[in-house]
Amino acid sequence: MIKVLVVDDSPLVRKLFGRVLTEEPGFEVAFARDGVEALDKLETFRPDVVTLDVNMPQMNGLDCLDRIMVQRPSPVVMVSSVTEAGADAALQALRLGAVDFVAKPTGAVSLHIDTFAPTFLEKIRAAAAAKLPASKRLRERVQLRSSGMRPGKARSVALDQDEAEVGAAVGEGIVLVGTSTGGPSALETLLTALPETFAWPILVAQHMPAGFTGAFAKRLNGVCALDVVEASRPLRLQSGCIYIGRGDADIVVSRRPGGLVVMAAPARANYPWHPSTDRLVRSAMDLLPASQLIGVLMTGMGNDGAEAMAELRAKGGRTIAEAEETAVVWGMPGELVKAGGADFVLPLPRIADRLCKLVPNDAAGS
């Protein structure tokens, strides 16, 4: 049974979200009208997942989230409007510790709830399986609780294979990255650790709604040494660039007279998640030898990317899976490991260093 606390100042939204959850087996639901009431319910209801609206009276969603992560850390899914301000708030929430966010239906919410429901339920289930970092905000939590709270014993870290088994690539190539739940924070950790001299372009399929990926790319561009852009139109692949797939579309590699380009493509029904990592990897394998590709699969629910990256490794490409120790949800990378498709299984802080060793320093962009 997954206990969900729905926090929203709108009675209609609380009613509709509650209906979606109670019509599915395995959910118990409680409600709060604002952040203040939500903090009270944390101790009495003890939810497994909290859905949190951004704009509320008395205490807004970001302030409430900040207190939740100190008072009783819980997986939080933010509910945000599809506006520039809403996208910025959602990304700020992820930095504060939310595991995911969902775009609130626009217009008359009741008219769109049936199309909204599957995504909403998927996000809740993924959040329930999420693992929050034990060290996050630890000092503040210790100060809050007079009894003191000690961090759990650190889990062992998965070791990578012998470095001699997988050598560096040669010449031009592309790095292909796939991630979902927990991905924005993981991507920031990975991409900010790469130097401005990193030679290969990086293509990112991050499961995210339309309207949010542009703000996400802008945020990353402000903190990364490499240039970061949203692939909303055909762009020629260049070294020193990171391309973020547009939300609710797919990101693919294509060949034009001037060379290889990255572009958005309409989502296909046979790929259930978007932007699709599987489709991204396969589009690259159609145009380049596997030896010129490196796949990185990080935190996320489901198995998107596992099959294609296993194929990539079998054909001579190189692959990295995030280790369970650091993944918020070890679904996607775990499936790659189970399939025997990972050359390296690494905790998040070590992936950038591995990429730097695999990509030749003198390679030119594709």
URURKA-V786253 format. One record per run of one state. SS is the DSSP state (2 for helix, 1 for strand, 0 for the rest). FROM is the first residue (numbers start at 1). LEN is the number of residues. Records with the same first field share a line. If there is no record, write none. Layout:
# URURKA-V786253
SS: FROM-LEN, FROM-LEN
This chain:
# URURKA-V786253
0: 1-1, 8-3, 23-4, 33-2, 46-3, 54-7, 72-3, 81-3, 97-3, 104-5, 129-9, 145-18, 166-8, 180-3, 193-8, 207-6, 224-3, 232-3, 237-4, 246-4, 257-2, 266-11, 286-4, 298-2, 301-5, 315-3, 323-7, 331-1, 339-5, 347-1, 359-8
1: 2-6, 27-6, 49-5, 75-6, 100-4, 174-6, 201-6, 227-5, 235-2, 241-5, 250-7, 259-7, 293-5, 300-1, 318-5, 330-1, 344-3
2: 11-12, 35-11, 61-11, 84-13, 109-20, 138-7, 163-3, 183-10, 213-11, 277-9, 290-3, 306-9, 332-7, 348-11
